[in-house]
Amino acid sequence: MTTKYGKKAQDEVGKALHEEKKGELKSGSTGKTVTSRKQAIAIGLSKARQAGGKVPSKRSSTRSPRH
């Protein structure tokens, strides 16, 4: 079984979580301080993706309608 995430992704997410705990992690567009763990993880994965790390592609933002 192959792993979904590479070492680079793990390192970037770890750095982002440490920065979030210290209150130093800022969101990209607004520059506000990140307070959510989920948002910190997303920022870490995004940085790893930009650096060429092994990270699965993002989920689509559109949802299928319920019937």
DSSP file (Angstrom, degrees, kcal/mol; ACC not computed):
  #  RESIDUE AA STRUCTURE BP1 BP2  ACC     N-H-->O    O-->H-N    N-H-->O    O-->H-N    TCO  KAPPA ALPHA  PHI   PSI    X-CA   Y-CA   Z-CA
    1    1 A M              0   0    0      0, 0.0     2,-0.2     0, 0.0     0, 0.0   0.000 360.0 360.0 360.0 132.4    0.0    0.0    0.0
    2    2 A T        -     0   0    0      1,-0.1     2,-0.2     2,-0.0     0, 0.0  -0.547 360.0-114.7 -89.3 154.6    1.4    3.4   -0.9
    3    3 A T        -     0   0    0     -2,-0.2    -1,-0.1     1,-0.1     3,-0.0  -0.608  10.9-145.9 -86.8 148.9    1.4    6.4    1.3
    4    4 A K  S    S+     0   0    0     -2,-0.2     2,-0.4     1,-0.1    -1,-0.1   0.857  81.1  47.1 -79.5 -36.4   -0.6    9.5    0.3
    5    5 A Y  S    S-     0   0    0     50,-0.1    50,-0.2     3,-0.0     2,-0.1  -0.852  72.6-142.8-115.5 143.2    1.7   12.1    1.8
    6    6 A G     >  -     0   0    0     48,-2.2     4,-1.6    -2,-0.4     5,-0.1  -0.308  35.6 -95.4 -92.0 179.4    5.5   12.4    1.4
    7    7 A K  H  > S+     0   0    0      1,-0.2     4,-2.4     2,-0.2     5,-0.2   0.866 122.4  57.7 -63.4 -38.4    8.1   13.6    4.0
    8    8 A K  H  > S+     0   0    0      1,-0.2     4,-2.5     2,-0.2    -1,-0.2   0.899 105.3  50.5 -60.9 -40.9    8.0   17.2    2.6
    9    9 A A  H  > S+     0   0    0      1,-0.2     4,-2.4     2,-0.2     5,-0.2   0.911 109.8  50.4 -63.5 -42.6    4.2   17.4    3.4
   10   10 A Q  H  X S+     0   0    0     -4,-1.6     4,-2.1     1,-0.2    -2,-0.2   0.914 111.9  47.7 -62.3 -43.3    4.8   16.1    6.9
   11   11 A D  H  X S+     0   0    0     -4,-2.4     4,-2.3     2,-0.2    -2,-0.2   0.923 112.8  47.6 -63.8 -45.7    7.5   18.7    7.5
   12   12 A E  H  X S+     0   0    0     -4,-2.5     4,-2.4     1,-0.2    -2,-0.2   0.899 112.4  48.5 -65.7 -41.2    5.5   21.6    6.2
   13   13 A V  H  X S+     0   0    0     -4,-2.4     4,-2.4     2,-0.2    -1,-0.2   0.900 111.0  51.9 -65.6 -39.7    2.4   20.7    8.1
   14   14 A G  H  X S+     0   0    0     -4,-2.1     4,-2.0    -5,-0.2    -2,-0.2   0.914 110.7  47.5 -61.6 -43.6    4.5   20.4   11.3
   15   15 A K  H  X S+     0   0    0     -4,-2.3     4,-2.3     1,-0.2    -2,-0.2   0.915 111.7  50.5 -63.1 -43.4    6.0   23.8   10.8
   16   16 A A  H  X S+     0   0    0     -4,-2.4     4,-2.3     1,-0.2    -2,-0.2   0.892 109.8  50.0 -63.8 -40.0    2.6   25.3   10.1
   17   17 A L  H  X S+     0   0    0     -4,-2.4     4,-2.1     2,-0.2    -1,-0.2   0.888 110.3  50.0 -67.6 -38.0    1.1   23.8   13.3
   18   18 A H  H  X S+     0   0    0     -4,-2.0     4,-1.8     2,-0.2    -2,-0.2   0.917 112.0  47.9 -65.0 -42.0    4.0   25.1   15.4
   19   19 A E  H  X>S+     0   0    0     -4,-2.3     5,-2.7     1,-0.2     4,-1.0   0.885 110.4  52.4 -64.8 -37.8    3.6   28.6   13.9
   20   20 A E  H  <5S+     0   0    0     -4,-2.3     3,-0.4     1,-0.2    -1,-0.2   0.900 108.0  51.2 -65.3 -40.2   -0.2   28.4   14.6
   21   21 A K  H  <5S+     0   0    0     -4,-2.1    -1,-0.2     1,-0.2    -2,-0.2   0.885 112.0  46.7 -63.4 -38.5    0.4   27.5   18.2
   22   22 A K  H  <5S-     0   0    0     -4,-1.8    -1,-0.2    -5,-0.1    -2,-0.2   0.639 114.5-118.2 -77.8 -14.2    2.8   30.5   18.6
   23   23 A G  T  <5S+     0   0    0     -4,-1.0    -3,-0.2    -3,-0.4    -2,-0.1   0.713  85.2 111.7  83.9  22.3    0.3   32.8   16.9
   24   24 A E      < +     0   0    0     -5,-2.7     2,-0.4    -6,-0.2    -4,-0.2   0.538  41.7 104.5-104.1 -10.0    2.7   33.6   14.1
   25   25 A L        -     0   0    0     -6,-0.9     9,-2.8     9,-0.2     2,-0.3  -0.618  51.7-167.2 -81.4 126.8    0.9   31.9   11.1
   26   26 A K  B     -A   33   0A   0     -2,-0.4     7,-0.2     7,-0.2     2,-0.1  -0.854  21.9-115.5-113.0 146.5   -0.9   34.3    8.8
   27   27 A S     >  -     0   0    0      5,-2.8     4,-0.8    -2,-0.3    13,-0.0  -0.469  28.3-121.8 -76.6 155.9   -3.5   33.5    6.1
   28   28 A G  T  4 S+     0   0    0      2,-0.1    -1,-0.1     1,-0.1    -2,-0.0   0.942  97.7  33.2 -67.7 -53.8   -2.4   34.3    2.6
   29   29 A S  T  4 S+     0   0    0      1,-0.1    -1,-0.1     2,-0.0    -2,-0.0   0.916 131.3  24.9 -78.1 -43.3   -5.0   36.7    1.2
   30   30 A T  T  4 S-     0   0    0      2,-0.1    -1,-0.1     3,-0.0    -2,-0.1   0.746  89.4-134.2 -95.6 -24.9   -6.0   38.8    4.3
   31   31 A G     <  +     0   0    0     -4,-0.8    -3,-0.1     1,-0.3     2,-0.1   0.605  52.5 148.3  80.4  11.4   -2.9   38.4    6.4
   32   32 A K        -     0   0    0      1,-0.1    -5,-2.8    -6,-0.1    -1,-0.3  -0.427  57.1 -94.1 -76.6 155.8   -5.0   37.6    9.5
   33   33 A T  B     -A   26   0A   0     -7,-0.2     2,-0.4    -2,-0.1    -7,-0.2  -0.498  39.0-123.5 -70.9 134.4   -3.7   35.3   12.2
   34   34 A V        +     0   0    0     -9,-2.8    -9,-0.2    -2,-0.2   -11,-0.1  -0.643  34.2 170.1 -80.9 131.9   -4.8   31.7   11.8
   35   35 A T        +     0   0    0     -2,-0.4     2,-0.4   -12,-0.0    -1,-0.1   0.495  50.9  85.5-117.4  -9.6   -6.6   30.3   14.8
   36   36 A S     >  -     0   0    0      1,-0.1     4,-1.9     2,-0.0     5,-0.1  -0.790  63.7-147.9-101.3 135.9   -7.9   27.0   13.4
   37   37 A R  H  > S+     0   0    0     -2,-0.4     4,-2.4     2,-0.2     5,-0.2   0.892 102.5  54.5 -63.0 -40.1   -5.9   23.7   13.3
   38   38 A K  H  > S+     0   0    0      1,-0.2     4,-2.1     2,-0.2    -1,-0.2   0.896 108.3  48.2 -62.2 -40.2   -7.6   22.7   10.1
   39   39 A Q  H  > S+     0   0    0      2,-0.2     4,-2.1     1,-0.2    -1,-0.2   0.886 110.2  52.1 -67.9 -38.2   -6.7   25.9    8.5
   40   40 A A  H  X S+     0   0    0     -4,-1.9     4,-2.3     2,-0.2    -2,-0.2   0.904 109.9  48.9 -63.9 -41.1   -3.0   25.5    9.6
   41   41 A I  H  X S+     0   0    0     -4,-2.4     4,-2.5     1,-0.2     5,-0.2   0.909 110.1  51.7 -64.2 -41.7   -2.9   22.0    8.1
   42   42 A A  H  X S+     0   0    0     -4,-2.1     4,-2.0     1,-0.2    -2,-0.2   0.889 110.0  48.8 -62.7 -39.3   -4.4   23.3    4.9
   43   43 A I  H  X S+     0   0    0     -4,-2.1     4,-2.3     2,-0.2    -1,-0.2   0.910 111.1  50.5 -66.6 -42.2   -1.7   26.0    4.7
   44   44 A G  H  X S+     0   0    0     -4,-2.3     4,-2.0     1,-0.2    -2,-0.2   0.902 111.5  47.4 -62.0 -42.2    1.0   23.5    5.4
   45   45 A L  H  X S+     0   0    0     -4,-2.5     4,-2.3     2,-0.2    -1,-0.2   0.869 110.3  53.2 -67.3 -36.2   -0.2   21.1    2.7
   46   46 A S  H  X S+     0   0    0     -4,-2.0     4,-2.2    -5,-0.2    -2,-0.2   0.913 109.2  48.2 -64.6 -42.5   -0.5   24.0    0.2
   47   47 A K  H  X S+     0   0    0     -4,-2.3     4,-1.8     1,-0.2    -2,-0.2   0.895 112.0  49.6 -64.3 -39.7    3.1   25.0    0.9
   48   48 A A  H  <>S+     0   0    0     -4,-2.0     5,-3.0     2,-0.2     4,-0.3   0.885 109.4  52.2 -66.0 -38.0    4.2   21.4    0.4
   49   49 A R  H ><5S+     0   0    0     -4,-2.3     3,-1.0     1,-0.2    -2,-0.2   0.907 110.0  48.5 -63.4 -42.2    2.3   21.2   -2.8
   50   50 A Q  H 3<5S+     0   0    0     -4,-2.2    -1,-0.2     1,-0.2    -2,-0.2   0.833 108.3  54.6 -66.7 -32.7    4.0   24.4   -4.1
   51   51 A A  T 3<5S-     0   0    0     -4,-1.8    -1,-0.2    -5,-0.2    -2,-0.2   0.478 122.7-105.6 -81.5  -1.7    7.4   22.9   -3.1
   52   52 A G  T < 5 +     0   0    0     -3,-1.0    -3,-0.2    -4,-0.3    -2,-0.1   0.687  66.4 154.3  88.9  18.8    6.7   19.8   -5.2
   53   53 A G      < -     0   0    0     -5,-3.0     2,-1.1    -6,-0.1    -1,-0.2  -0.275  57.3 -91.1 -76.0 166.5    6.0   17.4   -2.3
   54   54 A K        +     0   0    0     -2,-0.0   -48,-2.2     0, 0.0   -45,-0.2  -0.681  67.8 144.9 -82.9 100.9    3.9   14.3   -2.6
   55   55 A V        -     0   0    0     -2,-1.1   -50,-0.1   -50,-0.2     3,-0.1  -1.000  50.5-112.3-138.3 134.1    0.4   15.6   -1.7
   56   56 A P        -     0   0    0      0, 0.0     3,-0.1     0, 0.0    -7,-0.1  -0.259  46.9 -91.6 -62.0 156.2   -2.9   14.5   -3.1
   57   57 A S        -     0   0    0      1,-0.1     2,-0.0    -8,-0.0    -8,-0.0  -0.265  49.9 -91.4 -68.0 157.5   -4.8   17.0   -5.2
   58   58 A K        -     0   0    0      1,-0.1    -1,-0.1    -3,-0.1     2,-0.1  -0.290  41.9-106.7 -67.5 151.9   -7.3   19.3   -3.5
   59   59 A R        -     0   0    0      1,-0.1     2,-0.1    -3,-0.1    -1,-0.1  -0.449  40.9-100.3 -72.5 152.5  -10.9   18.3   -3.3
   60   60 A S        -     0   0    0      1,-0.1    -1,-0.1    -2,-0.1     0, 0.0  -0.492  22.4-138.3 -73.3 147.8  -13.3   20.2   -5.5
   61   61 A S  S    S+     0   0    0     -2,-0.1     2,-0.3    -3,-0.1    -1,-0.1   0.630  77.7  88.9 -84.5 -13.6  -15.2   23.0   -3.8
   62   62 A T        -     0   0    0      1,-0.0     2,-0.3     0, 0.0    -2,-0.1  -0.673  67.0-148.6 -87.3 139.8  -18.5   22.2   -5.5
   63   63 A R        -     0   0    0     -2,-0.3    -2,-0.1     3,-0.0     3,-0.0  -0.781  19.9-110.3-105.4 149.7  -20.8   19.7   -3.9
   64   64 A S        -     0   0    0     -2,-0.3     2,-0.1     1,-0.1    -1,-0.0  -0.580  42.1-106.8 -76.0 140.7  -23.2   17.4   -5.6
   65   65 A P        -     0   0    0      0, 0.0     2,-0.3     0, 0.0    -1,-0.1  -0.368  30.8-123.5 -69.1 144.9  -26.8   18.3   -5.1
   66   66 A R              0   0    0      1,-0.1    -3,-0.0    -2,-0.1     0, 0.0  -0.619 360.0 360.0 -86.6 147.3  -28.8   16.0   -2.8
   67   67 A H              0   0    0     -2,-0.3    -1,-0.1     0, 0.0     0, 0.0   0.403 360.0 360.0-108.2 360.0  -32.0   14.4   -4.0
